[in-house]
């Protein structure tokens, strides 16, 4: 998953909520967030995961990179 875009494995029905939360993260409403969401496995079935997302910023405060990690519910 390293180097892949979240959209490559995010469930398509979750994209609108993902974009909304990402926009709020970039706007500085919160420094990070965690939530449960569906990700697509390599066989295209939906798998529920707990994700943690944070935003790295340049020293100037400008957004630099979004970092996301996922933990399967079996590992929670």
DODREN-309645 format. One record per residue: residue number from 0; residue in three letters; x, z, y of N, C-alpha, C in turn. Coordinates in pm, whole numbers, plus 50000, padded with zeros to 5 digits. Layout:
% DODREN-309645
REC  num  residuo    nc1    nc3    nc2   cac1   cac3   cac2    cc1    cc3    cc2
REC  NUM      ALA      X      Z      Y      X      Z      Y      X      Z      Y
...
//
This chain:
% DODREN-309645
REC  num  residuo    nc1    nc3    nc2   cac1   cac3   cac2    cc1    cc3    cc2
REC    0      UNK  50082  50000  49881  50000  50000  50000  50087  50000  50126
REC    1      UNK  50213  50037  50109  50303  50039  50223  50311  49900  50284
REC    2      UNK  50291  49893  50414  50298  49766  50484  50169  49686  50483
REC    3      UNK  50068  49735  50413  49939  49666  50410  49853  49715  50525
REC    4      UNK  49761  49633  50567  49663  49673  50667  49549  49747  50596
REC    5      UNK  49494  49847  50661  49385  49923  50602  49271  49831  50562
REC    6      UNK  49247  49728  50640  49137  49636  50610  49157  49566  50475
REC    7      UNK  49282  49562  50425  49309  49499  50296  49244  49574  50180
REC    8      UNK  49220  49703  50197  49163  49780  50087  49049  49873  50128
REC    9      UNK  49005  49864  50252  48890  49943  50298  48760  49875  50253
REC   10      UNK  48662  49956  50223  48532  49902  50185  48470  49834  50308
REC   11      UNK  48424  49708  50295  48373  49634  50412  48259  49705  50486
REC   12      UNK  48177  49779  50415  48066  49849  50482  48116  49963  50569
REC   13      UNK  48239  50006  50548  48295  50117  50627  48368  50070  50753
REC   14      UNK  48392  49939  50765  48470  49889  50879  48414  49928  51015
REC   15      UNK  48282  49916  51039  48233  49954  51173  48267  50099  51210
REC   16      UNK  48250  50192  51116  48282  50332  51143  48433  50349  51161
REC   17      UNK  48513  50278  51079  48659  50285  51091  48704  50241  51230
REC   18      UNK  48648  50133  51279  48686  50080  51411  48646  50178  51521
REC   19      UNK  48526  50235  51509  48480  50332  51609  48575  50453  51616
REC   20      UNK  48609  50508  51500  48697  50625  51497  48837  50589  51546
REC   21      UNK  48887  50472  51506  49019  50428  51552  49023  50413  51703
REC   22      UNK  48919  50358  51761  48913  50343  51907  48916  50479  51976
REC   23      UNK  48845  50577  51919  48844  50711  51976  48980  50779  51962
REC   24      UNK  49048  50755  51849  49181  50809  51828  49277  50753  51934
REC   25      UNK  49274  50622  51953  49362  50557  52051  49330  50604  52193
REC   26      UNK  49202  50630  52222  49162  50678  52354  49207  50822  52380
REC   27      UNK  49255  50890  52277  49305  51026  52295  49201  51135  52279
REC   28      UNK  49084  51102  52223  48981  51204  52204  49023  51311  52104
REC   29      UNK  49112  51277  52012  49166  51372  51915  49300  51317  51865
REC   30      UNK  49391  51406  51822  49525  51360  51781  49531  51307  51639
REC   31      UNK  49438  51349  51555  49433  51304  51416  49295  51334  51361
REC   32      UNK  49266  51277  51246  49140  51309  51181  49153  51293  51030
REC   33      UNK  49062  51361  50960  49051  51350  50815  48906  51322  50783
REC   34      UNK  48885  51239  50680  48749  51215  50633  48753  51156  50494
REC   35      UNK  48639  51157  50429  48625  51095  50299  48571  50955  50320
REC   36      UNK  48628  50858  50249  48581  50721  50261  48609  50644  50134
REC   37      UNK  48546  50530  50124  48565  50443  50008  48679  50347  50034
REC   38      UNK  48765  50335  49935  48870  50233  49936  48850  50147  49813
REC   39      UNK  48896  50024  49819  48879  49933  49707  49002  49937  49617
REC   40      UNK  48979  49962  49488  49086  49959  49389  49124  49813  49362
REC   41      UNK  49232  49793  49291  49278  49656  49263  49176  49575  49183
REC   42      UNK  49087  49644  49109  48982  49573  49035  48853  49560  49117
REC   43      UNK  48860  49590  49247  48751  49574  49345  48642  49681  49334
REC   44      UNK  48659  49784  49252  48559  49890  49251  48590  49990  49363
REC   45      UNK  48486  50052  49415  48503  50149  49523  48548  50283  49466
REC   46      UNK  48647  50343  49531  48701  50473  49492  48695  50563  49614
REC   47      UNK  48638  50681  49599  48633  50775  49711  48767  50845  49727
REC   48      UNK  48815  50850  49850  48943  50912  49882  48926  51001  50006
REC   49      UNK  49016  51098  50019  49026  51174  50143  49140  51111  50221
REC   50      UNK  49114  51068  50343  49219  51007  50424  49255  51097  50541
REC   51      UNK  49380  51089  50581  49430  51156  50701  49491  51047  50788
REC   52      UNK  49454  51046  50914  49499  50942  51005  49553  51005  51133
REC   53      UNK  49668  50958  51176  49723  51005  51304  49780  50886  51379
REC   54      UNK  49801  50906  51507  49851  50802  51595  49988  50843  51648
REC   55      UNK  50085  50758  51627  50217  50779  51687  50219  50709  51821
REC   56      UNK  50271  50778  51921  50277  50721  52055  50422  50708  52100
REC   57      UNK  50447  50609  52187  50577  50595  52252  50594  50713  52348
REC   58      UNK  50716  50743  52390  50737  50849  52489  50654  50828  52616
REC   59      UNK  50619  50704  52645  50538  50675  52764  50392  50711  52743
REC   60      UNK  50355  50743  52618  50216  50776  52588  50136  50660  52531
REC   61      UNK  50196  50541  52533  50127  50423  52480  50119  50432  52328
REC   62      UNK  50009  50385  52268  49999  50384  52121  50110  50299  52060
REC   63      UNK  50167  50349  51952  50273  50276  51883  50229  50231  51743
REC   64      UNK  50181  50326  51664  50146  50294  51526  50047  50396  51473
REC   65      UNK  49953  50349  51394  49860  50437  51325  49913  50460  51184
REC   66      UNK  49919  50587  51144  49968  50623  51011  49851  50681  50934
REC   67      UNK  49829  50628  50815  49717  50673  50733  49768  50705  50593
REC   68      UNK  49724  50818  50541  49754  50853  50403  49624  50879  50331
REC   69      UNK  49623  50854  50202  49501  50872  50122  49533  50957  49999
REC   70      UNK  49438  51042  49965  49449  51129  49850  49324  51111  49766
REC   71      UNK  49342  51078  49639  49224  51058  49556  49153  51191  49534
REC   72      UNK  49024  51187  49510  48949  51310  49490  48997  51386  49367
REC   73      UNK  49055  51317  49271  49111  51384  49155  49233  51467  49188
REC   74      UNK  49296  51441  49303  49416  51513  49346  49386  51617  49452
REC   75      UNK  49264  51621  49503  49229  51715  49611  49220  51858  49559
//
